[in-house]
Amino acid sequence: MAFTPNKLSGKLIIYCLALLLFSFRANAQNTKSESTIPQWPILYVNYSIADKSLFTGGLEFCLDCKDKNKLFLGAGYGITNSYNGNYYGLPDVHLSYNTEYLLFVKTGSSSKNAYAIGGLTVFNMIDLGLGYSFPYNKEKIPTYEGFTASISFRFTKNKGVYTKLNIIQ
């Protein structure tokens, strides 16, 4: 079983890492001024299934954590299950909008497909969604297309990311 990443996915990972390092440096230099760069990135893990399974992990940034509705920008790398004995890597970039009413909408892209997913979020820690994935080219493998079911988990030290449970007394 050989792992065969493509050149585009390697470049995307390098660009994402450079963006991450730049954001930490800019945040350290601008501690007194207001900045939209988050203090701590969010680690996310996602499993989705369409015509093949895809396991993705990466970093997300909460672009608007002070509001009750959250906007997340994420970048990561996913691994598909076997095509003819080979596993394929797919870079992932996505934007997710989570409302305070337990709903979310997420759209994203990889080097092989674009997708849109909507569903339920549990305190912004777990997202359960259904959507559709559109391949860019059906001729080249791996193709990842069709109706998609997805579950995502977020892990962070920044408690402003998670929705607070308000109990009325």
SERO-4910 file (N, C-alpha, C, O; in steps of 0.05 Angstrom, whole numbers):
BEGIN
 pado doro    nc1    nc2    nc3   cac1   cac2   cac3    cc1    cc2    cc3    oc1    oc2    oc3
  Met    A     17    -24      0      0      0      0     18     25      0     31     31     20
  Ala    A     18     39    -21     35     62    -24     18     88    -19     -5     89    -27
  Phe    A     30    107     -7     18    133     -3     29    152    -24     53    156    -26
  Thr    A     11    164    -40     19    180    -63      8    208    -61    -13    213    -74
  Pro    A     20    227    -47     10    254    -47     18    268    -73     38    260    -85
  Asn    A      2    287    -81      9    301   -106     24    327   -100     25    336    -77
  Lys    A     35    341   -120     51    365   -116     35    388   -105     45    403    -89
  Leu    A     10    390   -114     -7    412   -105    -13    410    -75    -13    430    -61
  Ser    A    -17    386    -65    -23    382    -37      1    390    -20     -2    401      2
  Gly    A     25    384    -29     50    392    -14     53    422    -13     60    432      8
  Lys    A     48    435    -35     50    465    -35     29    477    -17     35    496     -3
  Leu    A      4    466    -17    -16    477      0     -9    474     30    -14    492     46
  Ile    A      3    452     37     11    448     65     33    468     72     32    479     94
  Ile    A     52    473     55     73    492     60     61    520     64     69    535     82
  Tyr    A     42    528     47     29    554     49     14    557     75     14    578     88
  Cys    A      0    535     83    -16    536    108      2    538    132     -4    553    151
  Leu    A     25    524    132     43    526    154     56    553    156     60    564    177
  Ala    A     62    565    132     73    592    132     53    612    143     61    630    158
  Leu    A     28    609    136      7    627    146      4    624    176      1    644    190
  Leu    A      5    599    186      4    594    214     27    607    229     23    621    249
  Leu    A     51    603    220     75    616    233     73    646    232     80    659    252
  Phe    A     65    658    210     62    686    207     41    697    227     45    718    239
  Ser    A     18    682    230     -3    691    248      7    691    278      0    709    293
  Phe    A     23    671    285     33    671    313     53    694    317     52    707    338
  Arg    A     69    699    297     89    721    300     75    748    301     82    765    317
  Ala    A     55    752    283     40    777    283     24    781    309     22    803    319
  Asn    A     14    759    320     -1    761    345     18    768    368     10    783    386
  Ala    A     42    757    369     61    763    390     70    792    388     75    805    409
  Gln    A     73    803    364     82    831    361     60    851    367     66    874    374
  Asn    A     35    843    363     13    862    366     -5    855    390    -29    855    387
  Thr    A      7    850    412     -9    842    436    -25    865    447    -46    861    458
  Lys    A    -15    890    444    -30    913    455    -51    923    437    -71    934    446
  Ser    A    -49    920    411    -69    930    392    -89    908    387    -84    884    390
  Glu    A   -113    916    379   -134    897    373   -127    884    346   -121    897    327
  Ser    A   -129    858    346   -122    843    322   -143    821    317   -154    811    336
  Thr    A   -148    814    292   -167    793    286   -154    766    285   -167    746    281
  Ile    A   -128    765    290   -114    739    290   -119    725    316   -115    737    337
  Pro    A   -128    700    316   -135    687    341   -110    681    358    -88    679    348
  Gln    A   -115    678    384    -93    673    402    -84    643    402    -61    637    405
  Trp    A   -102    625    397    -96    597    398   -111    583    375   -135    586    373
  Pro    A    -97    567    359   -111    553    338   -128    530    349   -123    520    371
  Ile    A   -146    521    333   -164    499    340   -156    474    325   -153    475    300
  Leu    A   -151    452    338   -145    427    325   -172    414    318   -190    412    335
  Tyr    A   -175    406    293   -200    393    285   -194    366    272   -173    362    259
  Val    A   -213    347    276   -211    321    264   -239    316    251   -259    321    264
  Asn    A   -239    307    226   -264    304    212   -264    276    198   -243    268    187
  Tyr    A   -286    263    199   -290    238    184   -315    242    166   -336    249    176
  Ser    A   -312    238    140   -334    240    122   -335    217    103   -314    205     97
  Ile    A   -359    211     94   -362    188     76   -381    196     54   -403    206     59
  Ala    A   -372    191     29   -389    195      5   -387    168    -10   -397    148      0
  Asp    A   -374    168    -33   -369    143    -46   -344    129    -35   -340    105    -39
  Lys    A   -327    144    -20   -304    134     -6   -303    148     21   -315    169     25
  Ser    A   -288    137     40   -284    150     66   -261    170     64   -243    166     48
  Leu    A   -262    190     80   -241    211     81   -237    219    110   -256    228    124
  Phe    A   -213    215    120   -206    223    147   -187    247    145   -166    246    133
  Thr    A   -196    270    158   -181    295    155   -174    306    182   -190    304    201
  Gly    A   -151    318    185   -143    332    209   -129    358    201   -117    360    180
  Gly    A   -130    378    219   -117    403    213   -122    424    234   -129    418    257
  Leu    A   -118    449    226   -122    472    244   -145    490    234   -148    494    210
  Glu    A   -160    501    253   -180    520    247   -174    546    263   -162    545    284
  Phe    A   -183    568    252   -181    593    266   -209    605    269   -224    606    249
  Cys    A   -216    614    293   -241    627    297   -238    656    290   -225    671    304
  Leu    A   -251    664    268   -248    692    259   -265    712    274   -259    736    274
  Asp    A   -286    702    288   -304    720    303   -313    706    328   -336    698    330
  Cys    A   -295    702    348   -302    687    372   -317    704    393   -328    692    411
  Lys    A   -317    730    390   -331    746    410   -361    746    405   -376    753    423
  Asp    A   -370    739    381   -398    738    375   -409    711    382   -394    691    384
  Lys    A   -436    708    385   -448    682    391   -447    664    366   -445    640    369
  Asn    A   -449    676    343   -446    661    318   -416    660    311   -403    681    310
  Lys    A   -406    637    306   -377    634    301   -371    628    272   -386    615    258
  Leu    A   -349    640    262   -339    636    235   -311    623    237   -293    635    249
  Phe    A   -308    599    226   -283    584    228   -271    582    200   -285    575    181
  Leu    A   -245    587    198   -230    582    174   -210    560    180   -194    562    199
  Gly    A   -210    539    164   -194    516    170   -177    506    146   -185    510    123
  Ala    A   -155    494    153   -138    482    133   -127    456    144   -118    455    168
  Gly    A   -127    435    128   -117    409    138   -110    391    115   -107    399     92
  Tyr    A   -107    366    122    -99    345    103   -114    320    109   -116    311    132
  Gly    A   -126    308     88   -142    284     91   -130    260     76   -115    264     57
  Ile    A   -137    237     85   -128    212     73   -153    196     65   -171    192     82
  Thr    A   -155    188     40   -178    171     31   -171    142     35   -147    134     38
  Asn    A   -192    126     36   -186     97     37   -177     87     10   -176    103     -9
  Ser    A   -171     63      8   -155     51    -14   -169     53    -41   -193     48    -44
  Tyr    A   -153     60    -61   -160     58    -90   -139     40   -102   -116     48   -104
  Asn    A   -146     16   -110   -127     -3   -122   -102     -7   -105    -80     -9   -115
  Gly    A   -106     -8    -79    -83    -13    -61    -68     12    -53    -48      9    -38
  Asn    A    -75     35    -63    -61     60    -56    -79     78    -39   -103     79    -44
  Tyr    A    -67     93    -21    -81    113     -5    -74    140    -17    -51    144    -25
  Tyr    A    -92    159    -18    -87    185    -29    -92    207     -9   -110    205      8
  Gly    A    -75    227    -10    -77    250      8    -91    273     -6    -86    278    -30
  Leu    A   -108    287      8   -122    310     -3   -120    333     16   -128    331     40
  Pro    A   -109    356      8   -109    380     25   -138    390     27   -154    386     10
  Asp    A   -144    404     49   -171    414     54   -169    442     64   -154    449     81
  Val    A   -186    459     52   -190    487     61   -220    491     63   -234    485     44
  His    A   -229    501     86   -258    505     89   -265    529    106   -248    540    120
  Leu    A   -290    537    103   -301    559    119   -327    549    131   -345    539    116
  Ser    A   -330    551    157   -353    541    171   -366    563    187   -353    577    202
  Tyr    A   -393    566    185   -408    586    200   -426    571    219   -445    557    210
  Asn    A   -422    574    245   -437    560    265   -455    581    280   -444    601    289
  Thr    A   -481    576    281   -499    594    294   -502    587    324   -495    565    332
  Glu    A   -513    605    339   -519    600    367   -543    581    370   -548    572    393
  Tyr    A   -557    575    349   -581    558    350   -575    529    341   -593    516    331
  Leu    A   -551    520    346   -543    492    341   -542    484    312   -545    461    306
  Leu    A   -539    503    293   -538    497    265   -511    507    253   -499    526    264
  Phe    A   -502    494    232   -478    503    219   -480    498    189   -495    481    180
  Val    A   -465    514    174   -461    511    145   -432    512    140   -417    529    150
  Lys    A   -422    493    123   -394    491    118   -389    487     88   -403    471     75
  Thr    A   -371    501     77   -363    498     49   -333    496     47   -319    509     62
  Gly    A   -323    479     29   -295    476     28   -286    464      1   -302    458    -16
  Ser    A   -260    460     -1   -248    450    -25   -223    435    -19   -209    440      0
  Ser    A   -217    416    -37   -191    403    -36   -179    405    -65   -190    419    -82
  Ser    A   -158    390    -70   -147    391    -97   -164    374   -117   -159    376   -141
  Lys    A   -183    359   -107   -199    341   -124   -229    347   -123   -243    339   -142
  Asn    A   -239    362   -103   -268    366   -101   -274    391    -86   -258    403    -72
  Ala    A   -300    399    -88   -311    420    -72   -336    409    -58   -348    390    -68
  Tyr    A   -342    419    -34   -365    408    -20   -380    429     -4   -369    451      2
  Ala    A   -405    423      2   -422    440     19   -436    421     38   -448    401     29
  Ile    A   -436    429     63   -448    412     84   -463    430    103   -455    452    109
  Gly    A   -486    420    113   -501    434    134   -510    414    154   -512    390    148
  Gly    A   -516    423    178   -525    405    198   -526    417    226   -530    441    229
  Leu    A   -523    400    246   -525    407    274   -497    409    287   -479    393    281
  Thr    A   -494    428    305   -470    430    320   -476    428    350   -497    438    359
  Val    A   -459    415    365   -463    411    393   -442    428    407   -419    420    410
  Phe    A   -450    452    416   -433    471    430   -408    478    415   -388    486    427
  Asn    A   -408    476    388   -385    481    371   -362    462    376   -340    467    366
  Met    A   -367    441    391   -347    420    395   -350    398    375   -329    387    366
  Ile    A   -374    391    368   -380    369    349   -399    379    328   -420    391    334
  Asp    A   -393    375    303   -411    382    281   -419    356    267   -403    340    259
  Leu    A   -445    352    264   -457    330    249   -471    340    224   -489    356    227
  Gly    A   -462    332    201   -473    345    177   -478    326    154   -468    304    153
  Leu    A   -495    336    136   -501    323    110   -497    343     88   -503    367     92
  Gly    A   -487    334     66   -483    352     44   -477    338     18   -485    315     14
  Tyr    A   -463    352      0   -457    340    -26   -429    348    -34   -420    371    -29
  Ser    A   -414    330    -47   -387    335    -56   -387    334    -87   -397    315    -99
  Phe    A   -374    354    -99   -372    356   -128   -343    352   -136   -326    367   -128
  Pro    A   -338    332   -153   -310    328   -162   -303    348   -184   -320    357   -199
  Tyr    A   -277    356   -185   -268    374   -206   -264    358   -232   -269    369   -254
  Asn    A   -255    333   -230   -250    317   -254   -257    288   -247   -244    276   -230
  Lys    A   -277    277   -260   -285    250   -255   -267    229   -266   -269    205   -259
  Glu    A   -249    237   -284   -231    218   -297   -207    211   -280   -197    188   -282
  Lys    A   -197    229   -264   -173    224   -248   -180    214   -220   -198    225   -207
  Ile    A   -166    193   -211   -171    184   -184   -153    199   -165   -131    208   -173
  Pro    A   -160    203   -140   -185    195   -129   -208    214   -134   -204    239   -133
  Thr    A   -231    204   -140   -254    221   -142   -270    218   -116   -272    196   -105
  Tyr    A   -279    239   -106   -295    239    -81   -320    255    -87   -320    279    -88
  Glu    A   -342    241    -92   -366    254   -101   -391    241    -89   -391    218    -80
  Gly    A   -413    256    -89   -439    246    -81   -447    258    -54   -435    276    -43
  Phe    A   -470    248    -44   -480    257    -19   -460    249      3   -448    227      2
  Thr    A   -456    267     22   -435    264     42   -447    266     70   -463    284     76
  Ala    A   -439    248     87   -444    249    116   -418    255    130   -397    244    122
  Ser    A   -419    273    150   -394    282    162   -397    286    192   -419    293    202
  Ile    A   -375    281    207   -374    287    235   -347    300    241   -326    290    232
  Ser    A   -347    323    254   -323    338    261   -321    342    291   -341    346    305
  Phe    A   -296    342    301   -291    347    329   -270    370    331   -251    370    315
  Arg    A   -275    389    349   -256    411    354   -244    410    382   -258    404    401
  Phe    A   -218    415    383   -204    415    408   -187    440    411   -172    447    393
  Thr    A   -191    455    433   -176    480    436   -175    488    466   -191    479    482
  Lys    A   -156    505    472   -154    517    499   -171    542    501   -179    550    523
  Asn    A   -178    554    478   -194    578    477   -223    572    482   -237    562    464
  Lys    A   -232    578    506   -260    571    514   -281    589    500   -304    583    501
  Gly    A   -272    611    488   -290    629    473   -301    616    448   -320    625    436
  Val    A   -288    594    439   -297    580    415   -323    565    420   -341    564    403
  Tyr    A   -325    553    444   -348    536    450   -372    553    459   -369    574    471
  Thr    A   -396    543    451   -421    556    460   -426    549    489   -423    526    498
  Lys    A   -434    569    504   -439    565    533   -468    556    537   -486    565    523
  Leu    A   -472    538    556   -499    529    562   -510    548    583   -499    550    606
  Asn    A   -532    561    577   -545    579    596   -569    566    607   -588    558    593
  Ile    A   -570    562    633   -592    550    647   -607    572    662   -595    586    678
  Ile    A   -633    574    656   -649    595    669   -659    584    696   -669    561    698
  Gln    A   -655    600    717   -663    591    744   -688    605    753   -698    600    775
***
